[in-house]
């Protein structure tokens, strides 16, 4: 499951990911984030990662740099407050 919020102006926050325990460690979370990023790209949305898992994923996958928008708080910046 990937929780998100459409915030307007073509922006979408990816806020939280959850993978059932029995699927963890099998790439399900990565597949979920990849599918969501591909859909966001298709729809022309800019993704603001507010979930640490999503932020880590996009750092490891620069092919999604065109979809990511970091001008708003990310999960890691919110964790330091």
KEKE-3310 file (N, C-alpha, C; in steps of 0.2 Angstrom, whole numbers, plus 5000, padded with zeros to 4 digits):
npx = (5004:5003:5002:4995:4994:4986:4991:4988:4992:4998:5006:5010:5011:5020:5017:5017:5023:5018:5021:5015:5020:5023:5027:5038:5055:5056:5056:5044:5040:5048:5044:5031:5033:5040:5030:5021:5028:5030:5017:5014:5023:5017:5005:5009:5013:5021:5032:5033:5043:5038:5040:5052:5056:5052:5060:5073:5072:5071:5083:5092:5088:5090:5084:5071:5072:5066:5053:5053:5052:5059:5057:5049:5045:5054:5053:5064:5069:5058:5059:5069:5064)
npy = (4994:5011:5026:5042:5060:5071:5086:5097:5108:5099:5092:5078:5070:5057:5048:5037:5020:5003:4986:4970:4959:4946:4948:4956:4960:4954:4962:4968:4981:4990:4987:4992:5006:5009:5006:5016:5028:5027:5028:5041:5049:5046:5053:5066:5071:5079:5071:5072:5066:5060:5050:5039:5027:5029:5040:5035:5025:5033:5040:5029:5026:5035:5037:5041:5054:5065:5065:5068:5080:5090:5102:5104:5099:5083:5066:5064:5077:5081:5072:5077:5088)
npz = (5000:4996:5003:4998:4994:4984:4980:4973:4958:4951:4959:4970:4985:4991:5004:5013:5014:5015:5017:5018:5031:5027:5014:5014:5010:4998:4987:4985:4990:4983:4970:4971:4973:4961:4952:4955:4953:4939:4935:4940:4932:4919:4921:4922:4934:4948:4960:4977:4989:5004:5012:5019:5014:5000:4997:4998:4988:4976:4977:4974:4961:4949:4937:4939:4941:4934:4938:4952:4965:4975:4982:4993:5010:5014:5020:5027:5031:5038:5049:5056:5063)
capx = (5000:5006:4997:4997:4990:4986:4991:4987:4997:5002:5010:5008:5015:5020:5018:5019:5022:5017:5021:5013:5026:5025:5030:5044:5062:5055:5055:5037:5040:5052:5039:5025:5035:5041:5024:5018:5032:5028:5010:5015:5026:5012:5000:5013:5013:5028:5031:5036:5043:5038:5041:5059:5057:5052:5065:5078:5071:5073:5090:5095:5085:5090:5080:5065:5073:5062:5047:5054:5052:5061:5057:5044:5048:5054:5052:5070:5069:5053:5061:5074:5061)
capy = (5000:5017:5032:5048:5065:5075:5093:5103:5111:5094:5089:5073:5068:5050:5049:5031:5014:4998:4980:4965:4955:4940:4950:4960:4957:4951:4967:4971:4988:4993:4986:4996:5013:5010:5007:5023:5033:5027:5031:5049:5051:5046:5058:5072:5073:5079:5068:5075:5060:5062:5043:5038:5022:5032:5045:5031:5022:5038:5041:5023:5025:5042:5037:5044:5061:5069:5065:5070:5087:5091:5109:5104:5094:5076:5062:5064:5083:5081:5068:5081:5093)
capz = (5000:4996:5004:4994:4994:4979:4984:4968:4954:4948:4964:4974:4991:4993:5011:5017:5011:5019:5014:5023:5033:5023:5007:5015:5008:4991:4982:4984:4991:4977:4964:4972:4972:4954:4948:4957:4950:4932:4934:4941:4926:4914:4922:4922:4941:4951:4966:4983:4993:5011:5015:5019:5009:4993:4996:4997:4982:4971:4977:4971:4954:4946:4931:4940:4943:4931:4942:4959:4966:4982:4985:4999:5015:5013:5026:5031:5033:5043:5055:5060:5067)
cpx = (5004:5001:5000:4992:4991:4986:4990:4993:5001:5007:5007:5013:5014:5022:5020:5018:5021:5017:5020:5020:5028:5028:5037:5051:5062:5055:5048:5036:5043:5047:5033:5027:5037:5035:5020:5021:5031:5021:5010:5018:5021:5007:5003:5013:5020:5027:5036:5037:5043:5038:5048:5060:5057:5058:5072:5078:5073:5080:5094:5093:5085:5086:5073:5066:5069:5055:5047:5055:5053:5061:5052:5048:5048:5053:5058:5071:5064:5055:5066:5071:5058)
cpy = (5006:5023:5038:5053:5070:5082:5099:5105:5105:5090:5083:5071:5060:5050:5043:5025:5008:4991:4975:4961:4950:4942:4954:4956:4954:4956:4970:4978:4992:4993:4991:5004:5014:5011:5014:5028:5033:5030:5039:5052:5051:5051:5065:5075:5074:5076:5071:5069:5062:5055:5042:5032:5025:5036:5041:5027:5027:5040:5035:5023:5032:5042:5040:5052:5066:5070:5068:5077:5088:5098:5109:5099:5087:5073:5063:5071:5084:5077:5072:5087:5091)
cpz = (5000:4997:5001:4995:4988:4982:4979:4964:4951:4953:4968:4979:4991:5000:5015:5013:5016:5015:5019:5025:5029:5016:5008:5013:5001:4986:4981:4985:4985:4971:4965:4971:4965:4950:4949:4953:4942:4931:4935:4935:4920:4915:4922:4929:4944:4958:4971:4988:5000:5015:5014:5014:5002:4992:4995:4990:4976:4971:4973:4963:4951:4939:4932:4942:4940:4934:4949:4959:4974:4985:4991:5004:5013:5020:5030:5034:5039:5050:5059:5064:5073)
residu = (UNK:UNK:UNK:UNK:UNK:UNK:UNK:UNK:UNK:UNK:UNK:UNK:UNK:UNK:UNK:UNK:UNK:UNK:UNK:UNK:UNK:UNK:UNK:UNK:UNK:UNK:UNK:UNK:UNK:UNK:UNK:UNK:UNK:UNK:UNK:UNK:UNK:UNK:UNK:UNK:UNK:UNK:UNK:UNK:UNK:UNK:UNK:UNK:UNK:UNK:UNK:UNK:UNK:UNK:UNK:UNK:UNK:UNK:UNK:UNK:UNK:UNK:UNK:UNK:UNK:UNK:UNK:UNK:UNK:UNK:UNK:UNK:UNK:UNK:UNK:UNK:UNK:UNK:UNK:UNK:UNK)
# end
